[in-house]
Amino acid sequence: MSATSSSRASVRALDREIFLLAVPTFATLVSEPALLLADSAIIGHLGTTELAGLGIAGNLLGILTGLSIFLAYGTTGTVARRLGAGDLRFALAGGLDGMVLAVLLGAVLCGLLQLLMPTVIGWYGVGPEVASAARSYLRIAACGLPSLLLILASTGVLRGLQDTRTPLFVAISCNVINIGLNFLFVYGFGLGIAGSATGSLIAQTGSAVLLATVVLRGARRNHTKISFHPRGVLAAARSGFWLVIRTATLQLSITVTTAVAAGMGAIALATHQVANSLWTFLAFALDALAIAAQAVIGRYLGAGDVDLVRRLTRRMIGWGVLAGVIFGLVVTLARPWVDQLFSPDPAVQELLRQVLLVIACITPLAGVVFVLDGVLIGAGDGRYLALAGLIAMASYVPLALLVHGFGAGLVWLWIAYGVFILARMITLVLRARTDRWMRTGLA
Protein backbone atom coordinates (compact mmCIF):
# COMPACT_ATOMS: atom_id res chain seq x y z
CA MET A 1 0.00 0.00 0.00
CA SER A 2 1.35 3.46 -0.92
CA ALA A 3 1.92 6.19 1.66
CA THR A 4 -1.00 8.18 0.20
CA SER A 5 -3.36 5.19 0.37
CA SER A 6 -2.24 4.44 3.91
CA SER A 7 -2.87 8.04 4.92
CA ARG A 8 -6.37 7.97 3.43
CA ALA A 9 -7.14 4.73 5.22
CA SER A 10 -5.90 6.26 8.46
CA VAL A 11 -8.14 9.31 8.00
CA ARG A 12 -11.14 7.09 7.27
CA ALA A 13 -10.42 5.08 10.41
CA LEU A 14 -10.30 8.27 12.48
CA ASP A 15 -13.56 9.51 10.98
CA ARG A 16 -15.19 6.15 11.59
CA GLU A 17 -14.23 6.18 15.27
CA ILE A 18 -15.44 9.76 15.68
CA PHE A 19 -18.79 9.21 14.02
CA LEU A 20 -19.52 5.87 15.65
CA LEU A 21 -19.77 7.92 18.82
CA ALA A 22 -20.90 11.28 17.40
CA VAL A 23 -23.89 10.17 15.30
CA PRO A 24 -25.89 8.44 18.05
CA THR A 25 -24.77 11.13 20.48
CA PHE A 26 -26.08 13.78 18.04
CA ALA A 27 -29.50 12.17 18.03
CA THR A 28 -29.44 11.88 21.83
CA LEU A 29 -28.40 15.47 22.40
CA VAL A 30 -30.78 17.14 19.96
CA SER A 31 -33.75 15.25 21.37
CA GLU A 32 -33.56 17.35 24.57
CA PRO A 33 -33.41 20.81 22.93
CA ALA A 34 -36.01 19.57 20.42
CA LEU A 35 -38.22 19.05 23.45
CA LEU A 36 -37.46 22.62 24.57
CA LEU A 37 -38.42 23.86 21.12
CA ALA A 38 -41.66 21.87 21.31
CA ASP A 39 -42.34 23.38 24.73
CA SER A 40 -41.74 26.86 23.34
CA ALA A 41 -44.13 26.19 20.45
CA ILE A 42 -46.82 24.68 22.70
CA ILE A 43 -46.60 27.43 25.31
CA GLY A 44 -46.02 30.18 22.72
CA HIS A 45 -49.50 29.59 21.35
CA LEU A 46 -50.97 30.09 24.82
CA GLY A 47 -49.75 33.69 24.66
CA THR A 48 -46.76 36.00 24.69
CA THR A 49 -46.93 36.33 28.50
CA GLU A 50 -46.67 32.56 29.00
CA LEU A 51 -43.81 32.35 26.52
CA ALA A 52 -41.98 35.11 28.37
CA GLY A 53 -42.60 33.26 31.67
CA LEU A 54 -41.09 30.14 30.17
CA GLY A 55 -38.06 32.26 29.25
CA ILE A 56 -37.46 33.07 32.94
CA ALA A 57 -38.20 29.53 34.16
CA GLY A 58 -36.07 27.97 31.44
CA ASN A 59 -33.14 30.22 32.27
CA LEU A 60 -33.25 29.33 35.97
CA LEU A 61 -33.47 25.61 35.27
CA GLY A 62 -30.72 25.99 32.69
CA ILE A 63 -28.46 27.60 35.28
CA LEU A 64 -28.92 24.74 37.75
CA THR A 65 -28.59 21.92 35.21
CA GLY A 66 -25.79 23.74 33.41
CA LEU A 67 -23.77 24.14 36.59
CA SER A 68 -24.28 20.41 37.16
CA ILE A 69 -23.10 19.40 33.68
CA PHE A 70 -19.83 18.30 35.26
CA LEU A 71 -21.80 15.23 36.35
CA ALA A 72 -21.93 14.18 32.70
CA TYR A 73 -18.61 15.59 31.52
CA GLY A 74 -16.69 14.52 34.60
CA THR A 75 -18.00 10.96 34.56
CA THR A 76 -17.43 10.64 30.81
CA GLY A 77 -13.77 11.68 31.10
CA THR A 78 -13.11 9.68 34.29
CA VAL A 79 -14.76 6.48 33.07
CA ALA A 80 -13.16 6.73 29.61
CA ARG A 81 -9.69 7.30 31.06
CA ARG A 82 -10.02 4.35 33.47
CA LEU A 83 -11.40 2.20 30.66
CA GLY A 84 -8.43 3.13 28.47
CA ALA A 85 -6.10 2.16 31.31
CA GLY A 86 -7.74 -1.30 31.37
CA ASP A 87 -9.66 -1.11 34.68
CA LEU A 88 -13.37 -1.58 33.92
CA ARG A 89 -14.43 -2.18 37.53
CA PHE A 90 -12.67 1.00 38.67
CA ALA A 91 -14.37 2.87 35.82
CA LEU A 92 -17.82 1.65 36.85
CA ALA A 93 -17.16 2.42 40.51
CA GLY A 94 -16.29 6.01 39.63
CA GLY A 95 -19.46 6.28 37.55
CA LEU A 96 -21.66 5.00 40.39
CA ASP A 97 -20.18 7.56 42.78
CA GLY A 98 -21.04 10.29 40.29
CA MET A 99 -24.64 9.04 40.09
CA VAL A 100 -25.05 9.13 43.87
CA LEU A 101 -23.70 12.67 43.90
CA ALA A 102 -26.22 13.60 41.19
CA VAL A 103 -29.25 12.50 43.21
CA LEU A 104 -28.02 14.21 46.39
CA LEU A 105 -27.22 17.45 44.57
CA GLY A 106 -30.55 17.41 42.71
CA ALA A 107 -32.51 17.08 45.94
CA VAL A 108 -30.64 20.01 47.51
CA LEU A 109 -31.14 22.23 44.45
CA CYS A 110 -34.84 21.38 44.31
CA GLY A 111 -35.34 22.41 47.93
CA LEU A 112 -33.40 25.66 47.50
CA LEU A 113 -35.28 26.63 44.34
CA GLN A 114 -38.67 26.01 45.95
CA LEU A 115 -37.65 28.12 48.95
CA LEU A 116 -36.10 31.04 47.06
CA MET A 117 -38.29 31.04 43.94
CA PRO A 118 -40.21 34.33 44.47
CA THR A 119 -37.00 36.19 45.29
CA VAL A 120 -35.04 34.78 42.36
CA ILE A 121 -37.77 35.48 39.82
CA GLY A 122 -38.00 39.01 41.19
CA TRP A 123 -34.36 39.60 40.23
CA TYR A 124 -35.37 39.60 36.55
CA GLY A 125 -37.59 42.65 37.03
CA VAL A 126 -40.49 41.28 34.96
CA GLY A 127 -44.16 42.19 35.38
CA PRO A 128 -46.51 40.27 37.70
CA GLU A 129 -48.18 38.27 34.93
CA VAL A 130 -44.87 37.03 33.51
CA ALA A 131 -43.61 36.27 37.03
CA SER A 132 -46.77 34.29 37.81
CA ALA A 133 -46.35 32.18 34.66
CA ALA A 134 -42.71 31.49 35.56
CA ARG A 135 -43.70 30.39 39.10
CA SER A 136 -46.43 28.10 37.78
CA TYR A 137 -43.89 26.27 35.63
CA LEU A 138 -41.04 26.19 38.14
CA ARG A 139 -43.04 24.86 41.12
CA ILE A 140 -43.52 21.59 39.26
CA ALA A 141 -40.38 21.50 37.11
CA ALA A 142 -38.08 21.95 40.12
CA CYS A 143 -39.19 18.55 41.43
CA GLY A 144 -37.54 16.97 38.39
CA LEU A 145 -34.03 18.20 39.25
CA PRO A 146 -32.90 14.96 40.98
CA SER A 147 -33.99 13.02 37.89
CA LEU A 148 -32.37 15.49 35.50
CA LEU A 149 -29.02 15.31 37.27
CA LEU A 150 -29.19 11.52 37.49
CA ILE A 151 -29.76 11.47 33.73
CA LEU A 152 -26.63 13.59 33.26
CA ALA A 153 -24.46 11.32 35.42
CA SER A 154 -25.82 8.04 34.02
CA THR A 155 -25.41 9.25 30.45
CA GLY A 156 -21.85 10.32 31.24
CA VAL A 157 -21.02 6.83 32.55
CA LEU A 158 -22.38 5.14 29.44
CA ARG A 159 -20.56 7.53 27.10
CA GLY A 160 -17.34 6.91 28.99
CA LEU A 161 -17.90 3.20 28.35
CA GLN A 162 -18.22 4.11 24.62
CA ASP A 163 -21.96 3.27 24.70
CA THR A 164 -23.89 6.07 23.01
CA ARG A 165 -26.74 3.90 21.74
CA THR A 166 -28.45 3.33 25.08
CA PRO A 167 -28.72 7.07 25.89
CA LEU A 168 -29.99 7.57 22.33
CA PHE A 169 -32.82 5.08 22.74
CA VAL A 170 -33.84 6.37 26.15
CA ALA A 171 -33.65 10.06 25.23
CA ILE A 172 -35.65 9.80 22.01
CA SER A 173 -38.30 7.48 23.47
CA CYS A 174 -38.87 9.52 26.60
CA ASN A 175 -38.82 12.89 24.83
CA VAL A 176 -41.41 11.76 22.29
CA ILE A 177 -43.58 10.67 25.22
CA ASN A 178 -42.85 14.00 26.90
CA ILE A 179 -44.13 16.01 23.95
CA GLY A 180 -47.30 13.90 23.87
CA LEU A 181 -47.86 14.39 27.60
CA ASN A 182 -47.32 18.14 27.28
CA PHE A 183 -50.00 18.41 24.60
CA LEU A 184 -52.33 16.31 26.73
CA PHE A 185 -51.86 18.29 29.93
CA VAL A 186 -51.72 21.76 28.34
CA TYR A 187 -54.59 21.47 25.89
CA GLY A 188 -56.42 18.23 26.76
CA PHE A 189 -56.66 18.90 30.51
CA GLY A 190 -56.43 22.70 30.16
CA LEU A 191 -53.61 23.04 32.70
CA GLY A 192 -51.77 25.71 30.72
CA ILE A 193 -48.07 26.29 31.35
CA ALA A 194 -48.17 24.07 34.48
CA GLY A 195 -49.28 21.17 32.28
CA SER A 196 -46.10 21.41 30.25
CA ALA A 197 -44.02 21.19 33.44
CA THR A 198 -46.04 18.17 34.61
CA GLY A 199 -45.46 16.26 31.39
CA SER A 200 -41.74 16.99 31.56
CA LEU A 201 -41.52 15.84 35.18
CA ILE A 202 -43.09 12.46 34.38
CA ALA A 203 -40.87 11.86 31.33
CA GLN A 204 -37.67 12.93 33.11
CA THR A 205 -38.34 10.55 35.99
CA GLY A 206 -38.85 7.68 33.56
CA SER A 207 -35.62 8.47 31.72
CA ALA A 208 -33.62 8.60 34.94
CA VAL A 209 -34.90 5.24 36.14
CA LEU A 210 -34.15 3.55 32.80
CA LEU A 211 -30.60 4.89 32.48
CA ALA A 212 -29.70 4.17 36.09
CA THR A 213 -31.00 0.63 35.73
CA VAL A 214 -28.75 0.02 32.70
CA VAL A 215 -25.66 1.22 34.58
CA LEU A 216 -26.49 -0.81 37.70
CA ARG A 217 -26.98 -3.97 35.65
CA GLY A 218 -23.63 -3.40 33.96
CA ALA A 219 -21.99 -3.01 37.35
CA ARG A 220 -23.46 -6.28 38.58
CA ARG A 221 -22.35 -8.13 35.44
CA ASN A 222 -18.78 -6.94 35.98
CA HIS A 223 -18.86 -7.72 39.72
CA THR A 224 -18.51 -4.08 40.74
CA LYS A 225 -19.68 -3.61 44.31
CA ILE A 226 -22.78 -1.43 44.42
CA SER A 227 -22.61 0.59 47.61
CA PHE A 228 -22.37 4.13 48.91
CA HIS A 229 -18.78 5.42 49.01
CA PRO A 230 -18.62 8.87 50.65
CA ARG A 231 -14.97 9.28 49.66
CA GLY A 232 -15.76 8.41 46.06
CA VAL A 233 -18.67 10.84 46.02
CA LEU A 234 -16.47 13.61 47.43
CA ALA A 235 -13.77 12.78 44.88
CA ALA A 236 -16.37 13.08 42.11
CA ALA A 237 -17.37 16.47 43.49
CA ARG A 238 -13.75 17.68 43.73
CA SER A 239 -12.93 16.53 40.21
CA GLY A 240 -15.83 18.59 38.92
CA PHE A 241 -14.83 21.82 40.70
CA TRP A 242 -13.08 23.46 37.75
CA LEU A 243 -15.83 22.33 35.38
CA VAL A 244 -18.37 23.97 37.68
CA ILE A 245 -16.40 27.25 37.45
CA ARG A 246 -16.17 26.89 33.68
CA THR A 247 -19.90 26.19 33.39
CA ALA A 248 -20.73 29.02 35.79
CA THR A 249 -19.14 31.48 33.36
CA LEU A 250 -21.30 30.12 30.53
CA GLN A 251 -24.48 30.20 32.60
CA LEU A 252 -23.79 33.67 33.97
CA SER A 253 -23.32 34.97 30.45
CA ILE A 254 -26.61 33.39 29.37
CA THR A 255 -28.34 34.77 32.47
CA VAL A 256 -27.02 38.27 31.80
CA THR A 257 -28.41 37.95 28.27
CA THR A 258 -31.82 36.86 29.57
CA ALA A 259 -31.89 39.60 32.22
CA VAL A 260 -31.06 42.30 29.66
CA ALA A 261 -33.72 40.89 27.32
CA ALA A 262 -36.24 40.90 30.20
CA GLY A 263 -35.61 44.61 30.65
CA MET A 264 -36.64 45.18 27.02
CA GLY A 265 -40.24 44.06 27.62
CA ALA A 266 -42.41 40.97 27.10
CA ILE A 267 -42.03 40.91 23.30
CA ALA A 268 -38.22 40.96 23.45
CA LEU A 269 -38.17 38.37 26.26
CA ALA A 270 -40.57 36.07 24.40
CA THR A 271 -38.45 36.41 21.26
CA HIS A 272 -35.31 35.72 23.25
CA GLN A 273 -36.86 32.55 24.68
CA VAL A 274 -37.46 31.19 21.18
CA ALA A 275 -34.06 32.33 19.89
CA ASN A 276 -32.30 30.86 22.91
CA SER A 277 -34.16 27.57 22.48
CA LEU A 278 -33.05 27.41 18.84
CA TRP A 279 -29.49 28.32 19.84
CA THR A 280 -29.54 25.57 22.48
CA PHE A 281 -30.69 23.11 19.81
CA LEU A 282 -27.78 24.08 17.57
CA ALA A 283 -25.33 24.01 20.46
CA PHE A 284 -26.40 20.52 21.49
CA ALA A 285 -26.15 19.35 17.89
CA LEU A 286 -22.58 20.64 17.69
CA ASP A 287 -21.91 19.15 21.12
CA ALA A 288 -22.21 15.66 19.60
CA LEU A 289 -18.66 16.05 18.31
CA ALA A 290 -17.60 17.40 21.70
CA ILE A 291 -19.01 14.37 23.51
CA ALA A 292 -17.25 12.07 21.05
CA ALA A 293 -14.07 14.04 21.73
CA GLN A 294 -14.45 13.57 25.48
CA ALA A 295 -14.80 9.80 25.13
CA VAL A 296 -12.05 9.11 22.59
CA ILE A 297 -9.57 11.69 23.91
CA GLY A 298 -9.97 10.43 27.44
CA ARG A 299 -9.54 6.83 26.33
CA TYR A 300 -6.41 7.42 24.21
CA LEU A 301 -4.77 9.67 26.79
CA GLY A 302 -5.47 6.93 29.33
CA ALA A 303 -3.72 4.52 26.97
CA GLY A 304 -0.82 6.99 26.46
CA ASP A 305 -1.24 7.50 22.68
CA VAL A 306 -0.44 11.21 22.37
CA ASP A 307 0.13 11.17 18.60
CA LEU A 308 -3.31 9.75 17.92
CA VAL A 309 -4.87 12.30 20.28
CA ARG A 310 -3.30 15.13 18.27
CA ARG A 311 -4.52 13.70 14.96
CA LEU A 312 -8.04 13.14 16.32
CA THR A 313 -8.15 16.70 17.62
CA ARG A 314 -7.26 18.20 14.23
CA ARG A 315 -9.78 16.02 12.48
CA MET A 316 -12.60 16.87 14.87
CA ILE A 317 -11.91 20.61 14.55
CA GLY A 318 -12.38 20.28 10.80
CA TRP A 319 -15.68 18.49 11.25
CA GLY A 320 -16.76 21.09 13.81
CA VAL A 321 -16.20 23.95 11.38
CA LEU A 322 -18.08 22.13 8.61
CA ALA A 323 -21.01 21.33 10.90
CA GLY A 324 -21.18 24.95 12.08
CA VAL A 325 -21.28 26.27 8.52
CA ILE A 326 -24.02 23.81 7.52
CA PHE A 327 -26.16 24.60 10.58
CA GLY A 328 -25.73 28.33 9.96
CA LEU A 329 -26.96 27.95 6.38
CA VAL A 330 -29.96 25.92 7.52
CA VAL A 331 -30.93 28.62 10.01
CA THR A 332 -30.61 31.32 7.35
CA LEU A 333 -32.79 29.43 4.87
CA ALA A 334 -35.38 28.46 7.50
CA ARG A 335 -35.93 31.99 8.86
CA PRO A 336 -39.06 32.77 6.79
CA TRP A 337 -40.89 29.74 8.21
CA VAL A 338 -39.52 29.30 11.73
CA ASP A 339 -40.99 32.48 13.21
CA GLN A 340 -44.64 31.45 12.67
CA LEU A 341 -44.11 28.11 14.37
CA PHE A 342 -43.50 29.58 17.81
CA SER A 343 -45.76 32.60 18.13
CA PRO A 344 -48.78 34.17 16.40
CA ASP A 345 -47.56 37.63 17.51
CA PRO A 346 -46.30 39.58 14.43
CA ALA A 347 -43.89 41.65 16.56
CA VAL A 348 -42.27 38.50 17.95
CA GLN A 349 -42.05 37.00 14.45
CA GLU A 350 -40.33 40.05 12.94
CA LEU A 351 -37.80 40.39 15.74
CA LEU A 352 -37.05 36.67 15.68
CA ARG A 353 -36.16 36.77 11.98
CA GLN A 354 -33.50 39.41 12.68
CA VAL A 355 -32.01 37.57 15.67
CA LEU A 356 -31.81 34.29 13.76
CA LEU A 357 -29.56 35.91 11.16
CA VAL A 358 -27.09 36.78 13.92
CA ILE A 359 -27.26 33.23 15.27
CA ALA A 360 -26.54 31.85 11.81
CA CYS A 361 -23.36 33.94 11.64
CA ILE A 362 -21.92 32.82 14.98
CA THR A 363 -22.69 29.11 14.59
CA PRO A 364 -19.46 28.29 12.62
CA LEU A 365 -17.42 29.82 15.47
CA ALA A 366 -19.34 27.65 17.90
CA GLY A 367 -18.36 24.57 15.89
CA VAL A 368 -14.73 25.12 16.86
CA VAL A 369 -15.58 26.07 20.45
CA PHE A 370 -17.62 22.97 21.21
CA VAL A 371 -15.12 20.54 19.73
CA LEU A 372 -12.17 22.00 21.65
CA ASP A 373 -14.28 22.19 24.78
CA GLY A 374 -14.88 18.44 24.49
CA VAL A 375 -11.22 17.72 23.77
CA LEU A 376 -10.01 19.58 26.85
CA ILE A 377 -12.74 18.14 29.08
CA GLY A 378 -11.78 14.66 27.93
CA ALA A 379 -8.16 15.51 28.77
CA GLY A 380 -9.14 16.63 32.26
CA ASP A 381 -8.01 20.20 31.57
CA GLY A 382 -10.79 21.75 33.64
CA ARG A 383 -8.61 24.41 35.27
CA TYR A 384 -7.74 26.02 31.94
CA LEU A 385 -11.37 25.78 30.79
CA ALA A 386 -12.39 27.70 33.90
CA LEU A 387 -9.80 30.41 33.14
CA ALA A 388 -10.89 30.60 29.50
CA GLY A 389 -14.50 30.93 30.58
CA LEU A 390 -13.68 33.80 32.91
CA ILE A 391 -11.82 35.62 30.11
CA ALA A 392 -14.73 35.16 27.70
CA MET A 393 -17.27 36.30 30.27
CA ALA A 394 -15.19 39.38 31.08
CA SER A 395 -15.19 40.20 27.36
CA TYR A 396 -18.96 39.85 27.03
CA VAL A 397 -20.67 41.20 30.15
CA PRO A 398 -19.56 44.85 29.65
CA LEU A 399 -20.89 44.71 26.09
CA ALA A 400 -24.25 43.33 27.27
CA LEU A 401 -24.48 46.11 29.85
CA LEU A 402 -23.70 48.67 27.14
CA VAL A 403 -26.55 47.26 25.06
CA HIS A 404 -28.81 47.66 28.08
CA GLY A 405 -27.57 51.18 28.83
CA PHE A 406 -28.07 52.44 25.28
CA GLY A 407 -31.34 50.54 24.74
CA ALA A 408 -29.83 49.06 21.57
CA GLY A 409 -32.29 46.16 21.36
CA LEU A 410 -32.26 42.38 21.17
CA VAL A 411 -30.39 42.08 17.88
CA TRP A 412 -27.39 43.98 19.26
CA LEU A 413 -27.56 41.91 22.42
CA TRP A 414 -27.09 38.75 20.36
CA ILE A 415 -24.28 40.39 18.39
CA ALA A 416 -22.58 41.04 21.73
CA TYR A 417 -23.10 37.39 22.64
CA GLY A 418 -21.26 36.53 19.43
CA VAL A 419 -18.21 38.29 20.93
CA PHE A 420 -18.48 35.88 23.87
CA ILE A 421 -18.32 32.91 21.47
CA LEU A 422 -15.38 34.48 19.63
CA ALA A 423 -13.46 35.02 22.87
CA ARG A 424 -14.05 31.40 23.87
CA MET A 425 -12.77 30.21 20.49
CA ILE A 426 -9.56 32.23 20.71
CA THR A 427 -8.68 31.02 24.22
CA LEU A 428 -9.37 27.36 23.36
CA VAL A 429 -7.42 27.43 20.09
CA LEU A 430 -4.41 28.91 21.89
CA ARG A 431 -4.50 26.08 24.43
CA ALA A 432 -5.01 23.33 21.85
CA ARG A 433 -1.87 24.44 19.99
CA THR A 434 0.25 23.45 23.00
CA ASP A 435 0.96 20.03 24.54
CA ARG A 436 0.40 21.05 28.16
CA TRP A 437 -3.11 19.59 28.30
CA MET A 438 -1.99 16.11 27.19
CA ARG A 439 -1.61 14.24 30.47
CA THR A 440 -1.47 10.51 29.93
CA GLY A 441 -2.40 7.49 32.05
CA LEU A 442 -4.70 7.88 35.05
CA ALA A 443 -3.18 11.26 36.01
Protein Blocks (a to p, Z undefined) as FASTA:
>chain_A
ZZklmmmmmmmmmmmmmmmmmmmmmmmmmmmmmmmmmmmmmmmmnomklmmmmmmmmmmm
mmmmmmmmmmmmmmmmmmmmmmmnopaklmmmmmmmmmmmmmmmmmmmmmmmmmmmmmmm
mmnopafklmmmmmmmmmmmmmmmmmmmmmmmmmmmmmmnopaklmmmmmmmmmmmmmmm
mmmmmmmnonmjmlmmmmmmmmmmmmmmmmmmmmmmmmmmnopacdddfklmmmmmmmmm
mmmmmmmmmmmmmmmmmmmmmmnojklmmmmmmmmmmmmmmmmmmmmmmmmmmmmmmmmm
mnopaklmmmmmmmmmmmmmmmmmmmmmmmmmmmmmmmmmmoccfklmmmmmmmmmmmmm
mmmmmmmmmmmmmmmmmnopmmmmmmmmmmmmmmmmmmmmmmmmnonojklmmmmmmmmm
mmmmmmmmmmmmpmklmcghjZZ
